[in-house]
Amino acid sequence: MSYNKKKHYNIGIDIGGTKIAIGLVDNEIRLIDRIDIPTVIEKGPDPLISEIIKQTGTLINRNGLIDKQVNSIGIGVPGTVDHETGHVVLAPNIYWRDVPLGKKFTESFTSTPIYIDQDTNAAILGEYMLQDGKYIKNFFYITLGTGVGSGLIFNGKLYRGRLNTAGEIGHTVVEKNGIPCTCGNRGCLQMYAKGPGIVDEAIRRIERGAETNLKKYLEEKNKLTAQQIGDEANNGDKFAMDLLLWAADYVGLALANIVSVLNPDLIVIGGGVTRCGAFFINAITNSTIKYCYPPARDSVVISCTTQWEKSGIIGAALLYSSF
């Protein structure tokens, strides 16, 4: 496959907890081609990084591109990154700590600029560029998936914070002395709102004797997913509905604080857990309105992304524009 030789492209890499997406994005912000690989964390970061580098080369070669046609490679990582060096400080959900990701990519792609940031910063860039509304200057994006993260566009620009740790809404504490989190703290939002966290709570309740249609998934395949919980909730299973209300209440509490402090023009929810459906998203919206500062309630605008399969890739490909 070969594309217009006069065009230039950027590569976006979205590292997730279960899969990694590597995409080729053209200068009209279109996703041209992609390769998906599983996130295999059991052997540590080095073999996984080597595979990402290998597949990035495959993507470049199969599209017939030469080095000077690739403007940049951008990478979104699910954790805290030193965005000047590309060094991963901590990515708890994939068990990376002090990983020289930038160095490894720079050594492999010597003539191509490399940009590395938190995955939610990449995702919000993608979401922001794909939004139709020109009025949007202050934009908050939260992703609910294998973990929980967020990003903020403030006055039209990506906001990273002093140490590039802005956007870690998943590690805001919503329960004092709550469930232990992978980051080392207790009671973090992600332990109550990420997909595996919702599943864990479902299993705890079922083991205590709760009745639900969800039992059939455990009996048949010994496995349960957040999407199955969402499907049963949308079908009227009271247990599943109560479980999603439980998780949505925590998300709404966190977002209410965002509304009260930042008062954004728009909040967009993304990530795989959004496939739980309208019941879950509506419950989050209602909880946000319930908990936020009363005069700000009328300003709450929450929507569910329609771009979640590609916003992380496109945003990673656009990271060069935010450095």
Helices and strands as residue ranges (DSSP letters): E 9-15, E 19-26, E 31-38, H 45-62, G 67-69, E 70-77, E 80-82, E 87-91, G 92-94, E 96-99, H 101-108, E 114-118, H 119-130, E 139-144, E 148-154, E 157-158, G 169-171, H 190-193, H 195-207, H 215-221, H 226-234, H 238-262, E 266-270, G 272-276, H 278-291, G 294-299, E 302-304, H 311-317, G 319-322
